Amino acid sequence: MTVLVLIIINKGKNTSWDTYLLFSCSLGLCILTKGTAYFYILPFLVWVTLSQIKYLRTSVWKPALPVAIIALSININHYWRNFDIFSSPLGEPSDYKNEILGINVMISNVLRNLALHMGTPIGLSNGILNRIIQILHTFLGVDVNDKRTTFYGEFFVPGGWLTIGFSGEENGAGII
């Protein structure tokens, strides 16, 4: 998508409709792929919009409308499903937050998150890493499995002691 933004900015008012089509498709797929795309694409959308206003003035809506319609049409079924299930087009409202706050809780969350991504296909190293995280939590004064700070209520390094090879399971995705 970023490459297409640069192409559109570079070509200005000489941008072809096939470039706008590719841009709208990449925008729609970007949004469909990951919810954080809204945050990351916003500066690019502002940039390309301001650039197009500079070149096209009042007729900026002519390429903007088809781009928006195509990007929306790629995502409309997803929005509809989310609205039907969660009463919000963007998905489940997030009520997942720590019940307690503090510097030790923040360090605990950072350590556990790092450990989730440091798992290996070797069970022994996963078990050792899990034990190191537990020991560090005793110094922090925070229970590693505190339900007020842990989503599932139990922390573990994906893979565990008996892992040999790469896991194909999504819960062990941090080790791939």
Secondary structure, DSSP 8 states (H G I E B T S, - for coil): -HHHHHHHHHHGGG--HHHHHHHHHHHHHHHHH-TTHHHHHHHHHHHHHHHHHHHHGGGGHHHHHHHHHHHHHHHHHHHHHHHHHHSSTT-S------SS--HHHHHHHHHHHHHHHS--SBHHHHHHHHHHHHHHHHHHT--TT-TTT-SSS----TT-TT-BS---SGGGGGG-
